Amino acid sequence: MAQARAEAEANRARQDGYDKCPACAEIEKLRALPKGITVYAPGNPQAVVIPSR
């Protein structure tokens, strides 16, 4: 229970930071992308990603 509360508080703090710095949130999104990704098209439902070999 204590761990869940701590994680929830950390998530709230992280979200607060992202709300204050949207560019920081975008940077974190890019860092979270899988290695080797060749296409990143946020908001484009027609994007096709072909994984590198």
C-alpha distance matrix in Angstrom:
0.0 3.8 5.4 5.2 6.3 8.7 10.0 10.6 12.4 14.3 15.3 16.6 18.5 19.9 21.1 22.6 24.5 25.7 26.8 28.9 30.2 30.8 32.8 29.9 27.9 31.0 31.2 27.6 28.5 31.5 29.8 27.4 30.4 31.3 33.9 37.4 37.0 40.4 39.9 37.4 38.4 35.6 36.5 39.3 38.8 42.0 40.9 41.3 39.6 41.4 39.5 41.5 42.8
3.8 0.0 3.8 5.5 5.1 6.2 8.6 9.9 10.6 12.3 14.2 15.3 16.5 18.2 19.9 21.1 22.7 24.3 25.6 27.2 28.6 29.6 31.4 28.3 26.8 30.0 29.9 26.4 27.8 30.7 28.8 26.8 30.1 31.1 33.5 37.1 36.8 40.2 39.8 37.3 38.4 35.7 36.9 39.8 39.7 42.8 41.5 41.9 40.1 41.9 39.9 41.6 43.0
5.4 3.8 0.0 3.8 5.4 5.0 6.1 8.5 9.8 10.5 12.2 14.2 15.3 16.3 18.2 19.8 21.0 22.4 24.1 25.8 26.7 27.5 29.1 25.9 24.2 27.2 27.0 23.4 24.7 27.5 25.4 23.3 26.5 27.4 29.8 33.4 33.2 36.7 36.4 34.0 35.4 32.8 34.2 37.0 36.9 39.9 38.4 38.7 36.7 38.4 36.2 37.9 39.3
5.2 5.5 3.8 0.0 3.8 5.4 5.1 6.1 8.6 9.8 10.4 12.2 14.2 15.1 16.3 18.2 19.9 20.8 22.2 24.4 25.5 25.9 27.8 24.9 22.8 25.8 26.0 22.5 23.3 26.4 24.8 22.4 25.5 26.6 29.3 32.8 32.2 35.6 35.0 32.4 33.4 30.6 31.7 34.5 34.3 37.4 36.2 36.7 35.0 37.0 35.1 37.1 38.7
6.3 5.1 5.4 3.8 0.0 3.8 5.5 5.1 6.2 8.6 9.8 10.5 12.3 14.1 15.2 16.4 18.4 19.9 20.9 22.7 24.3 25.1 27.3 24.4 22.6 25.9 26.3 23.0 24.1 27.4 25.9 23.9 27.2 28.7 31.4 34.8 34.1 37.4 36.6 33.8 34.6 31.6 32.6 35.7 35.7 38.9 37.8 38.6 37.0 39.2 37.5 39.4 41.2
8.7 6.2 5.0 5.4 3.8 0.0 3.8 5.4 5.1 6.2 8.6 9.9 10.6 12.2 14.2 15.3 16.6 18.4 19.9 21.2 22.5 23.7 25.4 22.3 20.9 24.3 24.1 20.8 22.5 25.5 23.6 22.0 25.5 27.0 29.4 33.0 32.5 35.8 35.2 32.5 33.6 30.9 32.2 35.3 35.6 38.7 37.3 38.0 36.1 38.2 36.2 37.9 39.7
10.0 8.6 6.1 5.1 5.5 3.8 0.0 3.8 5.4 5.0 6.1 8.6 9.8 10.3 12.1 14.1 15.2 16.3 18.1 19.9 20.8 21.4 23.1 20.0 18.2 21.4 21.4 17.9 19.2 22.2 20.5 18.6 22.0 23.5 26.0 29.6 29.0 32.2 31.6 28.9 30.1 27.4 28.7 31.7 32.0 35.0 33.5 34.2 32.4 34.4 32.6 34.4 36.2
10.6 9.9 8.5 6.1 5.1 5.4 3.8 0.0 3.8 5.4 5.0 6.2 8.7 9.8 10.5 12.3 14.2 15.2 16.3 18.4 19.8 20.3 22.5 19.8 17.8 21.1 21.7 18.5 19.5 22.9 21.7 19.8 23.0 24.9 27.7 31.1 30.1 33.1 32.1 29.1 29.8 26.7 27.7 30.8 31.1 34.4 33.2 34.2 32.8 35.2 33.7 35.7 37.8
12.4 10.6 9.8 8.6 6.2 5.1 5.4 3.8 0.0 3.8 5.4 5.0 6.2 8.5 9.8 10.5 12.4 14.2 15.2 16.7 18.4 19.6 21.8 19.0 17.6 21.1 21.5 18.6 20.2 23.5 22.2 20.9 24.4 26.5 29.1 32.5 31.6 34.5 33.5 30.4 31.1 28.1 29.1 32.5 33.1 36.4 35.1 36.3 34.7 37.2 35.7 37.5 39.7
14.3 12.3 10.5 9.8 8.6 6.2 5.0 5.4 3.8 0.0 3.8 5.4 5.1 6.1 8.5 9.8 10.6 12.3 14.1 15.4 16.4 17.6 19.3 16.2 15.0 18.5 18.4 15.4 17.3 20.3 18.8 17.7 21.3 23.4 25.7 29.2 28.5 31.4 30.7 27.7 28.7 25.9 27.4 30.7 31.5 34.6 33.0 34.0 32.2 34.5 32.8 34.4 36.6
15.3 14.2 12.2 10.4 9.8 8.6 6.1 5.0 5.4 3.8 0.0 3.8 5.4 5.0 6.0 8.5 9.8 10.4 12.1 14.2 15.1 15.5 17.6 14.8 12.8 16.2 16.8 13.7 14.9 18.3 17.4 15.8 19.2 21.6 24.3 27.5 26.4 29.2 28.1 25.0 25.8 22.8 24.0 27.3 28.0 31.2 29.8 31.0 29.4 31.9 30.6 32.5 34.8
16.6 15.3 14.2 12.2 10.5 9.9 8.6 6.2 5.0 5.4 3.8 0.0 3.8 5.4 5.1 6.1 8.6 9.8 10.4 12.4 14.2 15.0 17.6 15.3 13.5 17.1 18.2 15.6 16.9 20.4 19.9 18.7 22.0 24.6 27.3 30.5 29.1 31.7 30.3 26.9 27.2 24.0 24.9 28.4 29.2 32.6 31.5 33.0 31.8 34.5 33.4 35.4 37.9
18.5 16.5 15.3 14.2 12.3 10.6 9.8 8.7 6.2 5.1 5.4 3.8 0.0 3.8 5.5 5.0 6.3 8.7 9.8 10.7 12.3 14.0 16.2 13.5 12.7 16.5 16.9 14.6 16.7 19.8 19.0 18.5 21.9 24.7 27.0 30.2 29.1 31.6 30.4 27.1 27.7 24.7 26.0 29.5 30.7 33.9 32.5 34.0 32.5 35.2 33.9 35.5 38.1
19.9 18.2 16.3 15.1 14.1 12.2 10.3 9.8 8.5 6.1 5.0 5.4 3.8 0.0 3.8 5.4 5.1 6.3 8.7 10.0 10.5 11.6 13.3 10.4 9.3 13.0 13.3 10.8 12.9 16.0 15.2 14.7 18.2 21.1 23.3 26.5 25.3 27.8 26.7 23.4 24.2 21.3 22.9 26.3 27.6 30.6 29.0 30.5 28.9 31.5 30.2 31.8 34.4
21.1 19.9 18.2 16.3 15.2 14.2 12.1 10.5 9.8 8.5 6.0 5.1 5.5 3.8 0.0 3.8 5.3 5.0 6.0 8.6 9.6 10.0 12.6 10.6 8.7 12.3 13.7 11.6 12.8 16.2 16.3 15.6 18.6 21.7 24.3 27.2 25.5 27.8 26.2 22.7 22.9 19.6 20.6 24.2 25.5 28.7 27.5 29.3 28.2 31.1 30.2 32.1 35.0
22.6 21.1 19.8 18.2 16.4 15.3 14.1 12.3 10.5 9.8 8.5 6.1 5.0 5.4 3.8 0.0 3.8 5.5 5.0 6.3 8.6 10.1 13.0 11.3 10.4 14.1 15.3 13.9 15.6 18.7 18.8 18.7 21.7 25.0 27.3 30.2 28.5 30.5 28.9 25.4 25.4 22.2 23.1 26.7 28.3 31.5 30.4 32.4 31.3 34.3 33.5 35.2 38.2
24.5 22.7 21.0 19.9 18.4 16.6 15.2 14.2 12.4 10.6 9.8 8.6 6.3 5.1 5.3 3.8 0.0 3.8 5.4 5.1 6.1 8.4 10.4 8.1 8.2 11.9 12.5 11.5 13.8 16.5 16.3 16.8 19.9 23.2 25.2 28.0 26.6 28.5 27.2 23.7 24.2 21.3 22.7 26.2 28.1 31.1 29.5 31.4 30.1 32.9 31.9 33.4 36.3
25.7 24.3 22.4 20.8 19.9 18.4 16.3 15.2 14.2 12.3 10.4 9.8 8.7 6.3 5.0 5.5 3.8 0.0 3.8 5.3 4.9 5.4 7.8 6.2 5.1 8.7 10.1 9.3 10.9 13.7 14.3 14.7 17.4 20.9 23.0 25.6 23.8 25.6 23.9 20.4 20.5 17.5 18.9 22.4 24.4 27.4 25.9 27.9 26.8 29.7 29.0 30.6 33.7
26.8 25.6 24.1 22.2 20.9 19.9 18.1 16.3 15.2 14.1 12.1 10.4 9.8 8.7 6.0 5.0 5.4 3.8 0.0 3.8 5.6 5.9 9.4 9.1 8.0 11.1 13.2 12.8 13.8 16.7 17.8 18.0 20.4 24.0 26.3 28.7 26.6 28.1 26.1 22.4 22.0 18.7 19.4 23.1 25.0 28.2 27.1 29.5 28.9 32.0 31.7 33.5 36.7
28.9 27.2 25.8 24.4 22.7 21.2 19.9 18.4 16.7 15.4 14.2 12.4 10.7 10.0 8.6 6.3 5.1 5.3 3.8 0.0 3.8 6.4 9.1 8.7 9.3 12.2 13.6 13.8 15.6 17.9 18.7 19.6 22.2 25.8 27.6 30.0 28.2 29.6 27.7 24.2 23.9 21.0 21.9 25.5 27.8 30.7 29.5 31.9 31.0 34.1 33.6 35.1 38.3
30.2 28.6 26.7 25.5 24.3 22.5 20.8 19.8 18.4 16.4 15.1 14.2 12.3 10.5 9.6 8.6 6.1 4.9 5.6 3.8 0.0 3.8 5.4 5.3 6.7 9.1 10.1 11.1 12.9 14.8 15.7 17.1 19.4 23.0 24.6 26.9 25.1 26.3 24.6 21.2 21.2 18.6 20.0 23.4 26.0 28.6 27.0 29.3 28.3 31.2 30.7 32.0 35.3
30.8 29.6 27.5 25.9 25.1 23.7 21.4 20.3 19.6 17.6 15.5 15.0 14.0 11.6 10.0 10.1 8.4 5.4 5.9 6.4 3.8 0.0 3.8 5.3 5.0 6.4 8.8 9.9 10.7 12.7 14.4 15.5 17.3 21.0 22.9 24.8 22.6 23.6 21.6 18.0 17.7 14.9 16.2 19.6 22.2 24.9 23.4 25.8 25.1 28.2 28.0 29.5 32.9
32.8 31.4 29.1 27.8 27.3 25.4 23.1 22.5 21.8 19.3 17.6 17.6 16.2 13.3 12.6 13.0 10.4 7.8 9.4 9.1 5.4 3.8 0.0 3.8 5.3 5.1 6.3 8.7 9.8 10.7 12.5 14.3 15.9 19.5 20.8 22.6 20.7 21.4 19.8 16.4 16.6 14.5 16.5 19.5 22.4 24.6 22.7 24.9 23.9 26.7 26.4 27.5 30.9
29.9 28.3 25.9 24.9 24.4 22.3 20.0 19.8 19.0 16.2 14.8 15.3 13.5 10.4 10.6 11.3 8.1 6.2 9.1 8.7 5.3 5.3 3.8 0.0 3.8 5.4 5.0 6.3 8.7 9.9 10.6 12.4 14.7 18.2 19.5 21.8 20.4 21.7 20.5 17.3 18.1 16.0 18.3 21.3 23.9 26.2 24.0 25.8 24.4 26.9 26.1 27.1 30.3
27.9 26.8 24.2 22.8 22.6 20.9 18.2 17.8 17.6 15.0 12.8 13.5 12.7 9.3 8.7 10.4 8.2 5.1 8.0 9.3 6.7 5.0 5.3 3.8 0.0 3.8 5.4 5.1 6.3 8.8 9.9 10.6 12.9 16.5 18.5 20.8 19.0 20.6 19.0 15.6 16.1 13.6 15.6 18.8 21.0 23.6 21.7 23.5 22.2 25.0 24.4 25.8 29.0
31.0 30.0 27.2 25.8 25.9 24.3 21.4 21.1 21.1 18.5 16.2 17.1 16.5 13.0 12.3 14.1 11.9 8.7 11.1 12.2 9.1 6.4 5.1 5.4 3.8 0.0 3.8 5.4 5.0 6.3 8.7 9.9 11.1 14.9 16.6 18.4 16.3 17.4 15.7 12.2 12.8 10.7 13.2 16.0 18.6 20.8 18.7 20.6 19.3 22.1 21.8 23.1 26.5
31.2 29.9 27.0 26.0 26.3 24.1 21.4 21.7 21.5 18.4 16.8 18.2 16.9 13.3 13.7 15.3 12.5 10.1 13.2 13.6 10.1 8.8 6.3 5.0 5.4 3.8 0.0 3.8 5.4 5.2 6.3 8.7 10.3 13.7 14.8 16.9 15.4 16.8 15.9 13.0 14.5 13.1 16.2 18.6 21.2 23.0 20.4 21.7 19.9 22.2 21.3 22.1 25.4
27.6 26.4 23.4 22.5 23.0 20.8 17.9 18.5 18.6 15.4 13.7 15.6 14.6 10.8 11.6 13.9 11.5 9.3 12.8 13.8 11.1 9.9 8.7 6.3 5.1 5.4 3.8 0.0 3.8 5.4 5.0 6.2 8.9 12.2 13.9 16.6 15.3 17.4 16.7 13.8 15.6 13.9 16.8 19.3 21.3 23.4 20.9 22.0 19.9 22.2 20.9 22.0 24.9
28.5 27.8 24.7 23.3 24.1 22.5 19.2 19.5 20.2 17.3 14.9 16.9 16.7 12.9 12.8 15.6 13.8 10.9 13.8 15.6 12.9 10.7 9.8 8.7 6.3 5.0 5.4 3.8 0.0 3.8 5.5 5.1 6.7 10.4 12.7 14.9 13.0 15.0 13.8 10.7 12.2 10.4 13.3 15.8 17.6 19.7 17.2 18.4 16.6 19.1 18.2 19.8 22.9
31.5 30.7 27.5 26.4 27.4 25.5 22.2 22.9 23.5 20.3 18.3 20.4 19.8 16.0 16.2 18.7 16.5 13.7 16.7 17.9 14.8 12.7 10.7 9.9 8.8 6.3 5.2 5.4 3.8 0.0 3.8 5.4 5.4 8.9 10.3 12.2 10.4 12.2 11.4 8.8 11.2 10.6 14.1 15.8 18.0 19.4 16.5 17.3 15.1 17.3 16.2 17.2 20.5
29.8 28.8 25.4 24.8 25.9 23.6 20.5 21.7 22.2 18.8 17.4 19.9 19.0 15.2 16.3 18.8 16.3 14.3 17.8 18.7 15.7 14.4 12.5 10.6 9.9 8.7 6.3 5.0 5.5 3.8 0.0 3.8 5.6 8.2 9.1 11.9 11.3 13.7 13.9 11.9 14.7 14.1 17.6 19.3 21.1 22.6 19.5 19.8 17.1 18.7 17.0 17.6 20.4
27.4 26.8 23.3 22.4 23.9 22.0 18.6 19.8 20.9 17.7 15.8 18.7 18.5 14.7 15.6 18.7 16.8 14.7 18.0 19.6 17.1 15.5 14.3 12.4 10.6 9.9 8.7 6.2 5.1 5.4 3.8 0.0 3.8 6.4 8.8 11.8 10.9 13.9 13.9 11.8 14.4 13.5 16.7 18.4 19.6 21.3 18.4 18.5 15.9 17.6 15.8 17.1 19.7
30.4 30.1 26.5 25.5 27.2 25.5 22.0 23.0 24.4 21.3 19.2 22.0 21.9 18.2 18.6 21.7 19.9 17.4 20.4 22.2 19.4 17.3 15.9 14.7 12.9 11.1 10.3 8.9 6.7 5.4 5.6 3.8 0.0 3.8 6.5 8.8 7.2 10.3 10.3 8.7 11.7 11.7 15.1 16.1 17.2 18.4 15.3 15.0 12.2 13.9 12.2 13.6 16.5
31.3 31.1 27.4 26.6 28.7 27.0 23.5 24.9 26.5 23.4 21.6 24.6 24.7 21.1 21.7 25.0 23.2 20.9 24.0 25.8 23.0 21.0 19.5 18.2 16.5 14.9 13.7 12.2 10.4 8.9 8.2 6.4 3.8 0.0 3.8 6.3 6.0 9.7 10.8 10.5 13.9 14.4 17.7 18.1 18.8 19.4 16.2 15.0 11.7 12.4 9.8 11.0 13.4
33.9 33.5 29.8 29.3 31.4 29.4 26.0 27.7 29.1 25.7 24.3 27.3 27.0 23.3 24.3 27.3 25.2 23.0 26.3 27.6 24.6 22.9 20.8 19.5 18.5 16.6 14.8 13.9 12.7 10.3 9.1 8.8 6.5 3.8 0.0 3.8 5.6 9.0 11.3 11.8 15.5 16.7 20.2 20.3 21.3 21.5 17.9 16.5 12.9 12.7 9.7 9.5 11.6
37.4 37.1 33.4 32.8 34.8 33.0 29.6 31.1 32.5 29.2 27.5 30.5 30.2 26.5 27.2 30.2 28.0 25.6 28.7 30.0 26.9 24.8 22.6 21.8 20.8 18.4 16.9 16.6 14.9 12.2 11.9 11.8 8.8 6.3 3.8 0.0 3.8 6.2 9.3 11.1 14.8 16.8 20.2 19.6 20.5 20.1 16.4 14.5 10.8 10.0 7.1 6.0 8.6
37.0 36.8 33.2 32.2 34.1 32.5 29.0 30.1 31.6 28.5 26.4 29.1 29.1 25.3 25.5 28.5 26.6 23.8 26.6 28.2 25.1 22.6 20.7 20.4 19.0 16.3 15.4 15.3 13.0 10.4 11.3 10.9 7.2 6.0 5.6 3.8 0.0 3.8 5.9 7.5 11.1 13.2 16.5 15.8 16.8 16.4 12.8 11.2 7.7 7.9 6.1 6.9 10.3
40.4 40.2 36.7 35.6 37.4 35.8 32.2 33.1 34.5 31.4 29.2 31.7 31.6 27.8 27.8 30.5 28.5 25.6 28.1 29.6 26.3 23.6 21.4 21.7 20.6 17.4 16.8 17.4 15.0 12.2 13.7 13.9 10.3 9.7 9.0 6.2 3.8 0.0 3.8 6.9 10.1 13.1 16.2 14.9 16.3 15.2 11.5 10.0 7.0 7.0 6.8 7.0 10.7
39.9 39.8 36.4 35.0 36.6 35.2 31.6 32.1 33.5 30.7 28.1 30.3 30.4 26.7 26.2 28.9 27.2 23.9 26.1 27.7 24.6 21.6 19.8 20.5 19.0 15.7 15.9 16.7 13.8 11.4 13.9 13.9 10.3 10.8 11.3 9.3 5.9 3.8 0.0 3.8 6.4 9.6 12.6 11.2 12.8 11.9 8.1 7.6 5.6 7.6 8.7 10.1 13.9
37.4 37.3 34.0 32.4 33.8 32.5 28.9 29.1 30.4 27.7 25.0 26.9 27.1 23.4 22.7 25.4 23.7 20.4 22.4 24.2 21.2 18.0 16.4 17.3 15.6 12.2 13.0 13.8 10.7 8.8 11.9 11.8 8.7 10.5 11.8 11.1 7.5 6.9 3.8 0.0 3.8 6.2 9.6 9.2 11.3 11.5 8.1 9.0 7.7 10.6 11.4 13.2 16.9
38.4 38.4 35.4 33.4 34.6 33.6 30.1 29.8 31.1 28.7 25.8 27.2 27.7 24.2 22.9 25.4 24.2 20.5 22.0 23.9 21.2 17.7 16.6 18.1 16.1 12.8 14.5 15.6 12.2 11.2 14.7 14.4 11.7 13.9 15.5 14.8 11.1 10.1 6.4 3.8 0.0 3.8 6.4 5.6 8.4 8.9 6.2 8.7 8.9 12.4 14.0 16.2 19.9
35.6 35.7 32.8 30.6 31.6 30.9 27.4 26.7 28.1 25.9 22.8 24.0 24.7 21.3 19.6 22.2 21.3 17.5 18.7 21.0 18.6 14.9 14.5 16.0 13.6 10.7 13.1 13.9 10.4 10.6 14.1 13.5 11.7 14.4 16.7 16.8 13.2 13.1 9.6 6.2 3.8 0.0 3.8 5.5 8.2 10.2 8.5 11.3 11.6 15.2 16.5 18.9 22.5
36.5 36.9 34.2 31.7 32.6 32.2 28.7 27.7 29.1 27.4 24.0 24.9 26.0 22.9 20.6 23.1 22.7 18.9 19.4 21.9 20.0 16.2 16.5 18.3 15.6 13.2 16.2 16.8 13.3 14.1 17.6 16.7 15.1 17.7 20.2 20.2 16.5 16.2 12.6 9.6 6.4 3.8 0.0 3.8 6.2 9.0 8.8 12.2 13.5 17.3 19.0 21.8 25.3
39.3 39.8 37.0 34.5 35.7 35.3 31.7 30.8 32.5 30.7 27.3 28.4 29.5 26.3 24.2 26.7 26.2 22.4 23.1 25.5 23.4 19.6 19.5 21.3 18.8 16.0 18.6 19.3 15.8 15.8 19.3 18.4 16.1 18.1 20.3 19.6 15.8 14.9 11.2 9.2 5.6 5.5 3.8 0.0 3.8 5.4 5.6 9.3 11.4 15.0 17.4 20.2 23.6
38.8 39.7 36.9 34.3 35.7 35.6 32.0 31.1 33.1 31.5 28.0 29.2 30.7 27.6 25.5 28.3 28.1 24.4 25.0 27.8 26.0 22.2 22.4 23.9 21.0 18.6 21.2 21.3 17.6 18.0 21.1 19.6 17.2 18.8 21.3 20.5 16.8 16.3 12.8 11.3 8.4 8.2 6.2 3.8 0.0 3.8 5.7 8.6 11.2 14.7 17.2 20.4 23.6
42.0 42.8 39.9 37.4 38.9 38.7 35.0 34.4 36.4 34.6 31.2 32.6 33.9 30.6 28.7 31.5 31.1 27.4 28.2 30.7 28.6 24.9 24.6 26.2 23.6 20.8 23.0 23.4 19.7 19.4 22.6 21.3 18.4 19.4 21.5 20.1 16.4 15.2 11.9 11.5 8.9 10.2 9.0 5.4 3.8 0.0 3.8 6.5 9.8 12.9 16.0 19.0 22.0
40.9 41.5 38.4 36.2 37.8 37.3 33.5 33.2 35.1 33.0 29.8 31.5 32.5 29.0 27.5 30.4 29.5 25.9 27.1 29.5 27.0 23.4 22.7 24.0 21.7 18.7 20.4 20.9 17.2 16.5 19.5 18.4 15.3 16.2 17.9 16.4 12.8 11.5 8.1 8.1 6.2 8.5 8.8 5.6 5.7 3.8 0.0 3.8 6.6 9.9 12.8 15.6 18.8
41.3 41.9 38.7 36.7 38.6 38.0 34.2 34.2 36.3 34.0 31.0 33.0 34.0 30.5 29.3 32.4 31.4 27.9 29.5 31.9 29.3 25.8 24.9 25.8 23.5 20.6 21.7 22.0 18.4 17.3 19.8 18.5 15.0 15.0 16.5 14.5 11.2 10.0 7.6 9.0 8.7 11.3 12.2 9.3 8.6 6.5 3.8 0.0 3.8 6.5 9.7 12.7 15.6
39.6 40.1 36.7 35.0 37.0 36.1 32.4 32.8 34.7 32.2 29.4 31.8 32.5 28.9 28.2 31.3 30.1 26.8 28.9 31.0 28.3 25.1 23.9 24.4 22.2 19.3 19.9 19.9 16.6 15.1 17.1 15.9 12.2 11.7 12.9 10.8 7.7 7.0 5.6 7.7 8.9 11.6 13.5 11.4 11.2 9.8 6.6 3.8 0.0 3.8 6.2 9.3 12.4
41.4 41.9 38.4 37.0 39.2 38.2 34.4 35.2 37.2 34.5 31.9 34.5 35.2 31.5 31.1 34.3 32.9 29.7 32.0 34.1 31.2 28.2 26.7 26.9 25.0 22.1 22.2 22.2 19.1 17.3 18.7 17.6 13.9 12.4 12.7 10.0 7.9 7.0 7.6 10.6 12.4 15.2 17.3 15.0 14.7 12.9 9.9 6.5 3.8 0.0 3.8 6.4 9.1
39.5 39.9 36.2 35.1 37.5 36.2 32.6 33.7 35.7 32.8 30.6 33.4 33.9 30.2 30.2 33.5 31.9 29.0 31.7 33.6 30.7 28.0 26.4 26.1 24.4 21.8 21.3 20.9 18.2 16.2 17.0 15.8 12.2 9.8 9.7 7.1 6.1 6.8 8.7 11.4 14.0 16.5 19.0 17.4 17.2 16.0 12.8 9.7 6.2 3.8 0.0 3.8 6.4
41.5 41.6 37.9 37.1 39.4 37.9 34.4 35.7 37.5 34.4 32.5 35.4 35.5 31.8 32.1 35.2 33.4 30.6 33.5 35.1 32.0 29.5 27.5 27.1 25.8 23.1 22.1 22.0 19.8 17.2 17.6 17.1 13.6 11.0 9.5 6.0 6.9 7.0 10.1 13.2 16.2 18.9 21.8 20.2 20.4 19.0 15.6 12.7 9.3 6.4 3.8 0.0 3.8
42.8 43.0 39.3 38.7 41.2 39.7 36.2 37.8 39.7 36.6 34.8 37.9 38.1 34.4 35.0 38.2 36.3 33.7 36.7 38.3 35.3 32.9 30.9 30.3 29.0 26.5 25.4 24.9 22.9 20.5 20.4 19.7 16.5 13.4 11.6 8.6 10.3 10.7 13.9 16.9 19.9 22.5 25.3 23.6 23.6 22.0 18.8 15.6 12.4 9.1 6.4 3.8 0.0
